[in-house]
Amino acid sequence: MDYANLISGGHPQALPEDRPLMNSRVLGMVNFGPVFQKPVLEEGSPFLSLRMTSADEKGFVEQWTAGPAQASVSGDLVYAHDGEYLFCAAEIPASERCRNLTRETYLAAFELMDELGYPRLFRMWNYIPRINEDNADGLEIYRDFCAGRSEAFELYGRRRHLPMPAATGIGAQGGNIAFFFLSCRSGRVTFLENPRQMPAYTYPRQYGPRSPSFARATCVQHDALGVLNLYISGTASIIGHETVHRSDLMRQCDVTLENISLLIGRDNLIRHGIETPADLTLRDVDFIKVYVRHAEDIPAVRRRCREAFAPHANIQFLNADICRSDLLVEIEGIIT
Ligand code: 3HB
């Protein structure tokens, strides 16, 4: 699968007018800009706009492309698929508590994957406004969201085994909760954990009524094509299950980068039965998103990330709240 991160002032790249409506190579587009718009089909492709910047920031558009794709809408789900990959985006409508609608929307998404024949869910992104604020019952919105998501995995899992994918769960500056995900038909998928982090789905009760449902990374392999892609979840300054270096931005950056290095390092890949021709390091990570809680911290985080990642790596920095109020930075990326 190709991944193109188009920088176009917060608006999708103009698409050629002669593009056949049902034969686009665009599986989905996500705008990281100043305005939220629920997923729609735009020019025949799924398009979601997240409020992730202030009004005067440029933002960027992420475009997922694959083979000739068919796009459609089913209830709240907007999706496209090409025979191997499914991209799907959804909004979770606003309510005083999001648990039930999160569960129902997730279940609808799982059913769509099943119906269309793309059961191997490998990467999800969840954007959650007011993530660290309380809902109507005094429960943090992220924890409320996690409860509904976890129920969806549990309920669906009774029918068909569905391992938890790599994911991101991060704040948005407005709009409604929205998610998008990628699943595939025949790729070999392996879900990775980090040797020095407790799996998030086994976090103790202190972090909420139900644990977050995600793996630390997913490896997707198409052996016949010689393709190996590694999707790294949102990663932060957590060791075991605890946040470390609570108010120290640079130390949080360093632990986060170390966590990614350990996750993608040879020992951990071998532990998960994955063989790569060469050792993977931070220099191999691309399509990076860095979420920074305080806008004024972005320059320092940018400098640190520019040193750590390859000079040609595509890195986007976003000012966003992170799922735990003591986390200051979170980093995700892809190795292709
Ligand atoms: C999540 O809840 O899906 C999640 C949250 C994070 C990092 C990765 C995944 O802060």
py3Dmol code that shows the C-alpha trace and the ligand (Angstrom):
import py3Dmol

protein = """\
ATOM      1  CA  MET A   1       0.000   0.000   0.000  1.00  0.00           C
ATOM      2  CA  ASP A   2       1.266   3.435  -0.826  1.00  0.00           C
ATOM      3  CA  TYR A   3       0.911   6.199   1.642  1.00  0.00           C
ATOM      4  CA  ALA A   4       1.164   9.767   0.507  1.00  0.00           C
ATOM      5  CA  ASN A   5       1.184  12.634   2.913  1.00  0.00           C
ATOM      6  CA  LEU A   6       0.184  15.587   0.833  1.00  0.00           C
ATOM      7  CA  ILE A   7       1.002  19.024   2.098  1.00  0.00           C
ATOM      8  CA  SER A   8      -1.576  21.292   0.584  1.00  0.00           C
ATOM      9  CA  GLY A   9      -2.603  23.994   2.978  1.00  0.00           C
ATOM     10  CA  GLY A  10      -5.162  21.953   4.820  1.00  0.00           C
ATOM     11  CA  HIS A  11      -7.146  21.078   1.726  1.00  0.00           C
ATOM     12  CA  PRO A  12      -7.099  17.904  -0.306  1.00  0.00           C
ATOM     13  CA  GLN A  13      -5.027  17.974  -3.426  1.00  0.00           C
ATOM     14  CA  ALA A  14      -7.096  18.840  -6.475  1.00  0.00           C
ATOM     15  CA  LEU A  15      -7.954  15.597  -8.205  1.00  0.00           C
ATOM     16  CA  PRO A  16      -7.922  15.252 -11.991  1.00  0.00           C
ATOM     17  CA  GLU A  17     -11.341  15.871 -13.507  1.00  0.00           C
ATOM     18  CA  ASP A  18     -11.270  12.815 -15.727  1.00  0.00           C
ATOM     19  CA  ARG A  19     -10.759  10.509 -12.763  1.00  0.00           C
ATOM     20  CA  PRO A  20     -13.295   7.667 -13.099  1.00  0.00           C
ATOM     21  CA  LEU A  21     -15.624   7.822 -10.123  1.00  0.00           C
ATOM     22  CA  MET A  22     -15.519   4.163  -9.134  1.00  0.00           C
ATOM     23  CA  ASN A  23     -11.965   3.466 -10.155  1.00  0.00           C
ATOM     24  CA  SER A  24      -9.906   5.839  -8.055  1.00  0.00           C
ATOM     25  CA  ARG A  25      -6.658   4.687  -6.484  1.00  0.00           C
ATOM     26  CA  VAL A  26      -7.501   6.836  -3.476  1.00  0.00           C
ATOM     27  CA  LEU A  27      -8.717   4.715  -0.582  1.00  0.00           C
ATOM     28  CA  GLY A  28      -9.175   7.621   1.750  1.00  0.00           C
ATOM     29  CA  MET A  29      -8.152  11.144   2.648  1.00  0.00           C
ATOM     30  CA  VAL A  30      -7.847  12.724   6.055  1.00  0.00           C
ATOM     31  CA  ASN A  31      -7.485  16.453   6.473  1.00  0.00           C
ATOM     32  CA  PHE A  32      -5.642  17.632   9.591  1.00  0.00           C
ATOM     33  CA  GLY A  33      -6.820  21.221   9.587  1.00  0.00           C
ATOM     34  CA  PRO A  34      -8.893  23.771  11.486  1.00  0.00           C
ATOM     35  CA  VAL A  35     -12.405  22.446  10.742  1.00  0.00           C
ATOM     36  CA  PHE A  36     -14.145  19.197  11.629  1.00  0.00           C
ATOM     37  CA  GLN A  37     -16.282  17.581   8.974  1.00  0.00           C
ATOM     38  CA  LYS A  38     -17.699  14.109   9.399  1.00  0.00           C
ATOM     39  CA  PRO A  39     -16.631  11.526   6.817  1.00  0.00           C
ATOM     40  CA  VAL A  40     -18.229  11.918   3.396  1.00  0.00           C
ATOM     41  CA  LEU A  41     -17.548  10.721  -0.111  1.00  0.00           C
ATOM     42  CA  GLU A  42     -15.809  13.567  -1.884  1.00  0.00           C
ATOM     43  CA  GLU A  43     -15.185  13.105  -5.592  1.00  0.00           C
ATOM     44  CA  GLY A  44     -15.877   9.424  -5.020  1.00  0.00           C
ATOM     45  CA  SER A  45     -13.397   8.873  -2.165  1.00  0.00           C
ATOM     46  CA  PRO A  46     -13.805   8.811   1.612  1.00  0.00           C
ATOM     47  CA  PHE A  47     -12.833  12.153   3.114  1.00  0.00           C
ATOM     48  CA  LEU A  48     -12.668  13.068   6.798  1.00  0.00           C
ATOM     49  CA  SER A  49     -11.647  16.445   8.154  1.00  0.00           C
ATOM     50  CA  LEU A  50     -10.292  16.583  11.700  1.00  0.00           C
ATOM     51  CA  ARG A  51      -9.947  19.731  13.765  1.00  0.00           C
ATOM     52  CA  MET A  52      -6.284  19.400  14.663  1.00  0.00           C
ATOM     53  CA  THR A  53      -4.937  22.924  14.067  1.00  0.00           C
ATOM     54  CA  SER A  54      -5.862  26.479  14.937  1.00  0.00           C
ATOM     55  CA  ALA A  55      -7.589  28.631  12.316  1.00  0.00           C
ATOM     56  CA  ASP A  56      -4.355  30.228  11.072  1.00  0.00           C
ATOM     57  CA  GLU A  57      -2.231  27.065  10.810  1.00  0.00           C
ATOM     58  CA  LYS A  58      -1.792  25.347   7.465  1.00  0.00           C
ATOM     59  CA  GLY A  59      -2.375  21.726   8.389  1.00  0.00           C
ATOM     60  CA  PHE A  60      -1.943  18.880   5.927  1.00  0.00           C
ATOM     61  CA  VAL A  61      -3.839  16.146   4.110  1.00  0.00           C
ATOM     62  CA  GLU A  62      -3.001  12.495   4.352  1.00  0.00           C
ATOM     63  CA  GLN A  63      -3.955  10.362   1.398  1.00  0.00           C
ATOM     64  CA  TRP A  64      -4.046   6.586   1.342  1.00  0.00           C
ATOM     65  CA  THR A  65      -3.751   5.038  -2.081  1.00  0.00           C
ATOM     66  CA  ALA A  66      -3.839   1.438  -3.252  1.00  0.00           C
ATOM     67  CA  GLY A  67      -5.277  -0.389  -6.270  1.00  0.00           C
ATOM     68  CA  PRO A  68      -8.396   0.749  -8.168  1.00  0.00           C
ATOM     69  CA  ALA A  69     -10.971   1.188  -5.427  1.00  0.00           C
ATOM     70  CA  GLN A  70     -14.706   1.125  -4.944  1.00  0.00           C
ATOM     71  CA  ALA A  71     -16.169   3.564  -2.458  1.00  0.00           C
ATOM     72  CA  SER A  72     -19.469   3.606  -0.627  1.00  0.00           C
ATOM     73  CA  VAL A  73     -21.386   4.705   2.473  1.00  0.00           C
ATOM     74  CA  SER A  74     -23.169   2.468   4.961  1.00  0.00           C
ATOM     75  CA  GLY A  75     -24.880   4.306   7.828  1.00  0.00           C
ATOM     76  CA  ASP A  76     -22.158   6.273   9.623  1.00  0.00           C
ATOM     77  CA  LEU A  77     -19.359   4.426   7.824  1.00  0.00           C
ATOM     78  CA  VAL A  78     -17.682   5.815   4.725  1.00  0.00           C
ATOM     79  CA  TYR A  79     -15.296   3.413   3.053  1.00  0.00           C
ATOM     80  CA  ALA A  80     -13.351   2.301  -0.001  1.00  0.00           C
ATOM     81  CA  HIS A  81     -11.684  -0.994  -0.862  1.00  0.00           C
ATOM     82  CA  ASP A  82      -9.510  -2.362  -3.613  1.00  0.00           C
ATOM     83  CA  GLY A  83      -9.630  -6.153  -3.194  1.00  0.00           C
ATOM     84  CA  GLU A  84      -6.796  -6.234  -0.647  1.00  0.00           C
ATOM     85  CA  TYR A  85      -7.220  -3.141   1.535  1.00  0.00           C
ATOM     86  CA  LEU A  86     -10.223  -1.519   3.170  1.00  0.00           C
ATOM     87  CA  PHE A  87     -10.131   2.072   4.430  1.00  0.00           C
ATOM     88  CA  CYS A  88     -13.102   3.119   6.560  1.00  0.00           C
ATOM     89  CA  ALA A  89     -13.872   6.330   8.433  1.00  0.00           C
ATOM     90  CA  ALA A  90     -16.674   7.097  10.872  1.00  0.00           C
ATOM     91  CA  GLU A  91     -17.925   9.770  13.200  1.00  0.00           C
ATOM     92  CA  ILE A  92     -19.230   8.947  16.648  1.00  0.00           C
ATOM     93  CA  PRO A  93     -22.030  11.472  17.154  1.00  0.00           C
ATOM     94  CA  ALA A  94     -21.770  13.735  20.222  1.00  0.00           C
ATOM     95  CA  SER A  95     -23.471  12.652  23.431  1.00  0.00           C
ATOM     96  CA  GLU A  96     -23.059  13.150  27.172  1.00  0.00           C
ATOM     97  CA  ARG A  97     -21.416   9.758  27.434  1.00  0.00           C
ATOM     98  CA  CYS A  98     -19.757   8.128  24.443  1.00  0.00           C
ATOM     99  CA  ARG A  99     -19.503   4.506  25.600  1.00  0.00           C
ATOM    100  CA  ASN A 100     -22.626   3.140  23.889  1.00  0.00           C
ATOM    101  CA  LEU A 101     -22.220   4.959  20.582  1.00  0.00           C
ATOM    102  CA  THR A 102     -18.531   4.035  20.495  1.00  0.00           C
ATOM    103  CA  ARG A 103     -19.418   0.387  20.992  1.00  0.00           C
ATOM    104  CA  GLU A 104     -22.155   0.481  18.340  1.00  0.00           C
ATOM    105  CA  THR A 105     -20.077   2.345  15.748  1.00  0.00           C
ATOM    106  CA  TYR A 106     -17.102   0.050  16.288  1.00  0.00           C
ATOM    107  CA  LEU A 107     -19.336  -3.011  15.989  1.00  0.00           C
ATOM    108  CA  ALA A 108     -20.794  -1.682  12.743  1.00  0.00           C
ATOM    109  CA  ALA A 109     -17.243  -1.194  11.444  1.00  0.00           C
ATOM    110  CA  PHE A 110     -16.247  -4.743  12.412  1.00  0.00           C
ATOM    111  CA  GLU A 111     -19.317  -6.089  10.664  1.00  0.00           C
ATOM    112  CA  LEU A 112     -18.484  -4.138   7.522  1.00  0.00           C
ATOM    113  CA  MET A 113     -14.964  -5.625   7.485  1.00  0.00           C
ATOM    114  CA  ASP A 114     -16.482  -9.057   7.769  1.00  0.00           C
ATOM    115  CA  GLU A 115     -19.160  -8.535   5.099  1.00  0.00           C
ATOM    116  CA  LEU A 116     -16.722  -7.092   2.577  1.00  0.00           C
ATOM    117  CA  GLY A 117     -14.072  -9.715   3.330  1.00  0.00           C
ATOM    118  CA  TYR A 118     -11.295  -7.603   4.892  1.00  0.00           C
ATOM    119  CA  PRO A 119     -11.140  -9.193   8.343  1.00  0.00           C
ATOM    120  CA  ARG A 120      -7.529  -8.392   9.205  1.00  0.00           C
ATOM    121  CA  LEU A 121      -7.713  -5.120  11.061  1.00  0.00           C
ATOM    122  CA  PHE A 122      -4.203  -3.703  11.315  1.00  0.00           C
ATOM    123  CA  ARG A 123      -4.269   0.047  12.121  1.00  0.00           C
ATOM    124  CA  MET A 124      -6.795   2.408  13.706  1.00  0.00           C
ATOM    125  CA  TRP A 125      -6.714   6.106  14.536  1.00  0.00           C
ATOM    126  CA  ASN A 126      -9.145   7.682  17.014  1.00  0.00           C
ATOM    127  CA  TYR A 127      -9.453  11.468  17.399  1.00  0.00           C
ATOM    128  CA  ILE A 128     -11.261  12.491  20.568  1.00  0.00           C
ATOM    129  CA  PRO A 129     -12.214  16.080  21.439  1.00  0.00           C
ATOM    130  CA  ARG A 130     -11.978  16.991  25.162  1.00  0.00           C
ATOM    131  CA  ILE A 131     -10.145  13.703  25.685  1.00  0.00           C
ATOM    132  CA  ASN A 132      -8.984  14.533  29.237  1.00  0.00           C
ATOM    133  CA  GLU A 133     -12.215  16.214  30.339  1.00  0.00           C
ATOM    134  CA  ASP A 134     -14.999  14.486  32.231  1.00  0.00           C
ATOM    135  CA  ASN A 135     -18.264  13.269  30.723  1.00  0.00           C
ATOM    136  CA  ALA A 136     -21.665  13.825  32.346  1.00  0.00           C
ATOM    137  CA  ASP A 137     -20.877  11.110  34.934  1.00  0.00           C
ATOM    138  CA  GLY A 138     -17.486  12.519  35.916  1.00  0.00           C
ATOM    139  CA  LEU A 139     -15.621   9.824  33.945  1.00  0.00           C
ATOM    140  CA  GLU A 140     -12.780  11.049  31.741  1.00  0.00           C
ATOM    141  CA  ILE A 141     -13.916  11.023  28.097  1.00  0.00           C
ATOM    142  CA  TYR A 142     -10.941   8.868  27.025  1.00  0.00           C
ATOM    143  CA  ARG A 143     -11.855   6.263  29.647  1.00  0.00           C
ATOM    144  CA  ASP A 144     -15.502   6.397  28.581  1.00  0.00           C
ATOM    145  CA  PHE A 145     -14.394   5.870  24.967  1.00  0.00           C
ATOM    146  CA  CYS A 146     -12.099   2.986  25.985  1.00  0.00           C
ATOM    147  CA  ALA A 147     -15.007   1.288  27.756  1.00  0.00           C
ATOM    148  CA  GLY A 148     -17.188   1.302  24.633  1.00  0.00           C
ATOM    149  CA  ARG A 149     -14.340   0.222  22.373  1.00  0.00           C
ATOM    150  CA  SER A 150     -13.360  -2.608  24.675  1.00  0.00           C
ATOM    151  CA  GLU A 151     -16.968  -3.836  24.796  1.00  0.00           C
ATOM    152  CA  ALA A 152     -17.051  -3.847  20.996  1.00  0.00           C
ATOM    153  CA  PHE A 153     -13.894  -5.993  20.797  1.00  0.00           C
ATOM    154  CA  GLU A 154     -15.278  -8.336  23.450  1.00  0.00           C
ATOM    155  CA  LEU A 155     -18.720  -8.710  21.868  1.00  0.00           C
ATOM    156  CA  TYR A 156     -17.402  -9.158  18.357  1.00  0.00           C
ATOM    157  CA  GLY A 157     -14.716 -11.535  19.643  1.00  0.00           C
ATOM    158  CA  ARG A 158     -17.404 -13.989  20.734  1.00  0.00           C
ATOM    159  CA  ARG A 159     -18.294 -14.461  17.082  1.00  0.00           C
ATOM    160  CA  ARG A 160     -14.928 -14.147  15.403  1.00  0.00           C
ATOM    161  CA  HIS A 161     -11.422 -13.743  16.785  1.00  0.00           C
ATOM    162  CA  LEU A 162     -10.329 -10.139  16.257  1.00  0.00           C
ATOM    163  CA  PRO A 163      -6.901  -9.231  17.619  1.00  0.00           C
ATOM    164  CA  MET A 164      -6.362  -5.651  18.680  1.00  0.00           C
ATOM    165  CA  PRO A 165      -4.540  -3.589  16.066  1.00  0.00           C
ATOM    166  CA  ALA A 166      -1.935  -0.878  16.353  1.00  0.00           C
ATOM    167  CA  ALA A 167      -3.764   2.343  17.165  1.00  0.00           C
ATOM    168  CA  THR A 168      -3.683   5.975  18.093  1.00  0.00           C
ATOM    169  CA  GLY A 169      -6.107   7.557  20.558  1.00  0.00           C
ATOM    170  CA  ILE A 170      -5.467  11.253  20.787  1.00  0.00           C
ATOM    171  CA  GLY A 171      -7.132  14.589  21.449  1.00  0.00           C
ATOM    172  CA  ALA A 172      -8.723  16.809  18.814  1.00  0.00           C
ATOM    173  CA  GLN A 173      -9.365  20.530  19.093  1.00  0.00           C
ATOM    174  CA  GLY A 174     -13.088  20.257  18.324  1.00  0.00           C
ATOM    175  CA  GLY A 175     -15.795  18.447  16.407  1.00  0.00           C
ATOM    176  CA  ASN A 176     -16.977  14.950  17.278  1.00  0.00           C
ATOM    177  CA  ILE A 177     -15.078  11.766  17.982  1.00  0.00           C
ATOM    178  CA  ALA A 178     -13.982  10.231  14.692  1.00  0.00           C
ATOM    179  CA  PHE A 179     -11.961   7.225  13.723  1.00  0.00           C
ATOM    180  CA  PHE A 180     -10.527   5.668  10.611  1.00  0.00           C
ATOM    181  CA  PHE A 181      -8.883   2.332  10.077  1.00  0.00           C
ATOM    182  CA  LEU A 182      -7.212   0.020   7.604  1.00  0.00           C
ATOM    183  CA  SER A 183      -7.820  -3.710   7.301  1.00  0.00           C
ATOM    184  CA  CYS A 184      -6.732  -6.226   4.713  1.00  0.00           C
ATOM    185  CA  ARG A 185      -7.822  -9.482   3.113  1.00  0.00           C
ATOM    186  CA  SER A 186      -4.802 -11.715   2.721  1.00  0.00           C
ATOM    187  CA  GLY A 187      -1.775  -9.978   4.224  1.00  0.00           C
ATOM    188  CA  ARG A 188       0.033 -11.760   7.043  1.00  0.00           C
ATOM    189  CA  VAL A 189      -0.476  -9.615  10.114  1.00  0.00           C
ATOM    190  CA  THR A 190       1.488  -9.840  13.341  1.00  0.00           C
ATOM    191  CA  PHE A 191       0.675  -7.750  16.394  1.00  0.00           C
ATOM    192  CA  LEU A 192       3.611  -6.556  18.445  1.00  0.00           C
ATOM    193  CA  GLU A 193       4.040  -5.625  22.067  1.00  0.00           C
ATOM    194  CA  ASN A 194       6.882  -3.656  23.629  1.00  0.00           C
ATOM    195  CA  PRO A 195       9.229  -5.615  25.935  1.00  0.00           C
ATOM    196  CA  ARG A 196       9.321  -2.834  28.513  1.00  0.00           C
ATOM    197  CA  GLN A 197       5.672  -1.823  28.382  1.00  0.00           C
ATOM    198  CA  MET A 198       2.726  -3.710  29.774  1.00  0.00           C
ATOM    199  CA  PRO A 199       0.257  -4.502  26.973  1.00  0.00           C
ATOM    200  CA  ALA A 200      -2.278  -1.657  27.072  1.00  0.00           C
ATOM    201  CA  TYR A 201      -5.174  -4.121  27.081  1.00  0.00           C
ATOM    202  CA  THR A 202      -3.932  -5.468  30.435  1.00  0.00           C
ATOM    203  CA  TYR A 203      -3.462  -2.097  32.165  1.00  0.00           C
ATOM    204  CA  PRO A 204      -4.743  -2.145  35.748  1.00  0.00           C
ATOM    205  CA  ARG A 205      -8.103  -0.698  36.735  1.00  0.00           C
ATOM    206  CA  GLN A 206      -6.584   2.605  37.932  1.00  0.00           C
ATOM    207  CA  TYR A 207      -6.598   3.792  34.287  1.00  0.00           C
ATOM    208  CA  GLY A 208     -10.335   3.332  33.836  1.00  0.00           C
ATOM    209  CA  PRO A 209     -13.158   0.800  33.916  1.00  0.00           C
ATOM    210  CA  ARG A 210     -11.890  -0.991  30.791  1.00  0.00           C
ATOM    211  CA  SER A 211      -8.389  -1.057  29.331  1.00  0.00           C
ATOM    212  CA  PRO A 212      -7.407   0.603  26.053  1.00  0.00           C
ATOM    213  CA  SER A 213      -7.764  -1.883  23.164  1.00  0.00           C
ATOM    214  CA  PHE A 214      -4.639  -1.704  21.059  1.00  0.00           C
ATOM    215  CA  ALA A 215      -1.299  -3.366  20.295  1.00  0.00           C
ATOM    216  CA  ARG A 216       1.985  -1.425  20.181  1.00  0.00           C
ATOM    217  CA  ALA A 217       2.505  -2.094  16.467  1.00  0.00           C
ATOM    218  CA  THR A 218       1.287  -4.214  13.579  1.00  0.00           C
ATOM    219  CA  CYS A 219       3.504  -5.819  10.962  1.00  0.00           C
ATOM    220  CA  VAL A 220       1.763  -6.459   7.630  1.00  0.00           C
ATOM    221  CA  GLN A 221       3.543  -8.755   5.195  1.00  0.00           C
ATOM    222  CA  HIS A 222       2.720  -9.741   1.629  1.00  0.00           C
ATOM    223  CA  ASP A 223       5.406 -12.349   1.087  1.00  0.00           C
ATOM    224  CA  ALA A 224       4.762 -12.831  -2.637  1.00  0.00           C
ATOM    225  CA  LEU A 225       5.282  -9.107  -3.176  1.00  0.00           C
ATOM    226  CA  GLY A 226       8.209  -8.860  -0.756  1.00  0.00           C
ATOM    227  CA  VAL A 227       6.266  -6.249   1.220  1.00  0.00           C
ATOM    228  CA  LEU A 228       6.780  -5.662   4.928  1.00  0.00           C
ATOM    229  CA  ASN A 229       5.129  -2.671   6.557  1.00  0.00           C
ATOM    230  CA  LEU A 230       5.345  -1.900  10.238  1.00  0.00           C
ATOM    231  CA  TYR A 231       2.679   0.399  11.700  1.00  0.00           C
ATOM    232  CA  ILE A 232       3.814   1.878  15.001  1.00  0.00           C
ATOM    233  CA  SER A 233       1.062   2.913  17.420  1.00  0.00           C
ATOM    234  CA  GLY A 234       1.020   6.204  19.226  1.00  0.00           C
ATOM    235  CA  THR A 235       3.941   5.758  21.647  1.00  0.00           C
ATOM    236  CA  ALA A 236       4.641   7.761  24.782  1.00  0.00           C
ATOM    237  CA  SER A 237       6.737   7.948  27.938  1.00  0.00           C
ATOM    238  CA  ILE A 238       5.312   4.852  29.601  1.00  0.00           C
ATOM    239  CA  ILE A 239       7.348   2.072  31.203  1.00  0.00           C
ATOM    240  CA  GLY A 240       5.417  -0.906  32.530  1.00  0.00           C
ATOM    241  CA  HIS A 241       2.078   0.840  32.864  1.00  0.00           C
ATOM    242  CA  GLU A 242       3.403   4.013  34.450  1.00  0.00           C
ATOM    243  CA  THR A 243       4.059   7.429  32.998  1.00  0.00           C
ATOM    244  CA  VAL A 244       7.699   8.309  33.593  1.00  0.00           C
ATOM    245  CA  HIS A 245       9.221  11.830  33.801  1.00  0.00           C
ATOM    246  CA  ARG A 246       5.901  13.510  34.500  1.00  0.00           C
ATOM    247  CA  SER A 247       6.874  17.109  33.909  1.00  0.00           C
ATOM    248  CA  ASP A 248      10.075  16.714  31.924  1.00  0.00           C
ATOM    249  CA  LEU A 249       9.416  17.214  28.223  1.00  0.00           C
ATOM    250  CA  MET A 250      12.824  16.188  26.888  1.00  0.00           C
ATOM    251  CA  ARG A 251      13.036  13.097  29.062  1.00  0.00           C
ATOM    252  CA  GLN A 252       9.541  12.098  27.891  1.00  0.00           C
ATOM    253  CA  CYS A 253      10.748  12.551  24.310  1.00  0.00           C
ATOM    254  CA  ASP A 254      13.761  10.350  24.951  1.00  0.00           C
ATOM    255  CA  VAL A 255      11.777   7.550  26.624  1.00  0.00           C
ATOM    256  CA  THR A 256       9.264   7.667  23.763  1.00  0.00           C
ATOM    257  CA  LEU A 257      12.034   7.360  21.166  1.00  0.00           C
ATOM    258  CA  GLU A 258      13.652   4.543  23.168  1.00  0.00           C
ATOM    259  CA  ASN A 259      10.305   2.757  23.348  1.00  0.00           C
ATOM    260  CA  ILE A 260      10.005   2.912  19.560  1.00  0.00           C
ATOM    261  CA  SER A 261      13.613   1.711  19.122  1.00  0.00           C
ATOM    262  CA  LEU A 262      12.993  -1.283  21.389  1.00  0.00           C
ATOM    263  CA  LEU A 263       9.688  -2.068  19.685  1.00  0.00           C
ATOM    264  CA  ILE A 264      11.190  -2.191  16.187  1.00  0.00           C
ATOM    265  CA  GLY A 265      14.601  -3.573  17.216  1.00  0.00           C
ATOM    266  CA  ARG A 266      15.852  -6.972  16.099  1.00  0.00           C
ATOM    267  CA  ASP A 267      15.287  -8.733  19.440  1.00  0.00           C
ATOM    268  CA  ASN A 268      11.665  -7.703  19.631  1.00  0.00           C
ATOM    269  CA  LEU A 269      10.938  -8.584  16.009  1.00  0.00           C
ATOM    270  CA  ILE A 270      12.499 -12.030  16.467  1.00  0.00           C
ATOM    271  CA  ARG A 271      10.436 -12.466  19.631  1.00  0.00           C
ATOM    272  CA  HIS A 272       7.366 -11.934  17.431  1.00  0.00           C
ATOM    273  CA  GLY A 273       8.569 -14.258  14.663  1.00  0.00           C
ATOM    274  CA  ILE A 274       9.392 -11.463  12.208  1.00  0.00           C
ATOM    275  CA  GLU A 275      12.508 -11.566  10.070  1.00  0.00           C
ATOM    276  CA  THR A 276      13.802  -8.487   8.317  1.00  0.00           C
ATOM    277  CA  PRO A 277      16.777  -8.335   5.938  1.00  0.00           C
ATOM    278  CA  ALA A 278      18.391  -5.594   8.050  1.00  0.00           C
ATOM    279  CA  ASP A 279      18.010  -4.259  11.580  1.00  0.00           C
ATOM    280  CA  LEU A 280      15.367  -1.561  11.875  1.00  0.00           C
ATOM    281  CA  THR A 281      16.072   1.679  13.701  1.00  0.00           C
ATOM    282  CA  LEU A 282      14.479   5.100  14.133  1.00  0.00           C
ATOM    283  CA  ARG A 283      16.150   6.046  10.826  1.00  0.00           C
ATOM    284  CA  ASP A 284      13.758   3.674   9.038  1.00  0.00           C
ATOM    285  CA  VAL A 285      10.592   5.246  10.416  1.00  0.00           C
ATOM    286  CA  ASP A 286       8.613   7.514   8.101  1.00  0.00           C
ATOM    287  CA  PHE A 287       5.183   9.179   7.934  1.00  0.00           C
ATOM    288  CA  ILE A 288       5.651  10.256  11.509  1.00  0.00           C
ATOM    289  CA  LYS A 289       3.133  12.190  13.535  1.00  0.00           C
ATOM    290  CA  VAL A 290       4.256  13.865  16.712  1.00  0.00           C
ATOM    291  CA  TYR A 291       1.516  15.049  19.054  1.00  0.00           C
ATOM    292  CA  VAL A 292       2.629  17.702  21.540  1.00  0.00           C
ATOM    293  CA  ARG A 293       0.402  18.758  24.444  1.00  0.00           C
ATOM    294  CA  HIS A 294       1.675  22.332  24.759  1.00  0.00           C
ATOM    295  CA  ALA A 295       2.091  24.294  21.516  1.00  0.00           C
ATOM    296  CA  GLU A 296       5.083  26.163  22.951  1.00  0.00           C
ATOM    297  CA  ASP A 297       6.943  22.839  23.323  1.00  0.00           C
ATOM    298  CA  ILE A 298       6.779  22.072  19.587  1.00  0.00           C
ATOM    299  CA  PRO A 299      10.111  23.733  18.618  1.00  0.00           C
ATOM    300  CA  ALA A 300      12.113  21.730  21.201  1.00  0.00           C
ATOM    301  CA  VAL A 301      10.337  18.478  20.284  1.00  0.00           C
ATOM    302  CA  ARG A 302      10.904  19.225  16.604  1.00  0.00           C
ATOM    303  CA  ARG A 303      14.651  19.638  17.168  1.00  0.00           C
ATOM    304  CA  ARG A 304      14.857  16.351  19.077  1.00  0.00           C
ATOM    305  CA  CYS A 305      12.841  14.457  16.465  1.00  0.00           C
ATOM    306  CA  ARG A 306      14.817  15.926  13.587  1.00  0.00           C
ATOM    307  CA  GLU A 307      18.003  14.529  15.183  1.00  0.00           C
ATOM    308  CA  ALA A 308      16.495  11.126  15.905  1.00  0.00           C
ATOM    309  CA  PHE A 309      14.727  10.382  12.608  1.00  0.00           C
ATOM    310  CA  ALA A 310      16.166  10.298   9.094  1.00  0.00           C
ATOM    311  CA  PRO A 311      16.603  13.699   7.396  1.00  0.00           C
ATOM    312  CA  HIS A 312      14.149  12.754   4.624  1.00  0.00           C
ATOM    313  CA  ALA A 313      11.462  11.429   7.000  1.00  0.00           C
ATOM    314  CA  ASN A 314       8.045  13.044   6.680  1.00  0.00           C
ATOM    315  CA  ILE A 315       7.231  14.369  10.170  1.00  0.00           C
ATOM    316  CA  GLN A 316       4.110  16.313  11.102  1.00  0.00           C
ATOM    317  CA  PHE A 317       3.835  18.076  14.448  1.00  0.00           C
ATOM    318  CA  LEU A 318       0.393  18.607  15.945  1.00  0.00           C
ATOM    319  CA  ASN A 319      -0.676  20.350  19.122  1.00  0.00           C
ATOM    320  CA  ALA A 320      -2.986  17.818  20.794  1.00  0.00           C
ATOM    321  CA  ASP A 321      -3.965  16.500  24.192  1.00  0.00           C
ATOM    322  CA  ILE A 322      -2.721  13.007  24.916  1.00  0.00           C
ATOM    323  CA  CYS A 323      -4.711  10.153  26.451  1.00  0.00           C
ATOM    324  CA  ARG A 324      -3.160  10.620  29.910  1.00  0.00           C
ATOM    325  CA  SER A 325      -3.024  14.122  31.294  1.00  0.00           C
ATOM    326  CA  ASP A 326       0.572  13.647  32.484  1.00  0.00           C
ATOM    327  CA  LEU A 327       1.875  12.790  29.005  1.00  0.00           C
ATOM    328  CA  LEU A 328       3.426  15.675  27.077  1.00  0.00           C
ATOM    329  CA  VAL A 329       4.317  14.011  23.787  1.00  0.00           C
ATOM    330  CA  GLU A 330       3.295  11.013  21.678  1.00  0.00           C
ATOM    331  CA  ILE A 331       4.853   9.704  18.450  1.00  0.00           C
ATOM    332  CA  GLU A 332       3.600   7.301  15.748  1.00  0.00           C
ATOM    333  CA  GLY A 333       5.060   6.259  12.421  1.00  0.00           C
ATOM    334  CA  ILE A 334       5.319   3.683   9.660  1.00  0.00           C
ATOM    335  CA  ILE A 335       8.194   1.632   8.304  1.00  0.00           C
ATOM    336  CA  THR A 336       7.724   0.640   4.671  1.00  0.00           C
TER     337      THR A 336
END
"""
ligand_1 = """\
10
3HB
C -5.586 4.216 22.004
O -6.342 4.350 22.971
O -5.960 3.658 20.962
C -4.219 4.736 22.079
C -3.898 5.768 22.923
C -2.605 6.248 22.936
C -1.626 5.694 22.160
C -1.946 4.647 21.318
C -3.262 4.177 21.272
O -2.268 7.298 23.714
"""
view = py3Dmol.view(width=600, height=400)
view.addModel(protein, "pdb")
view.setStyle({"model": 0}, {"cartoon": {"style": "trace"}})
view.addModel(ligand_1, "xyz")
view.setStyle({"model": 1}, {"stick": {}})
view.zoomTo()
view.show()
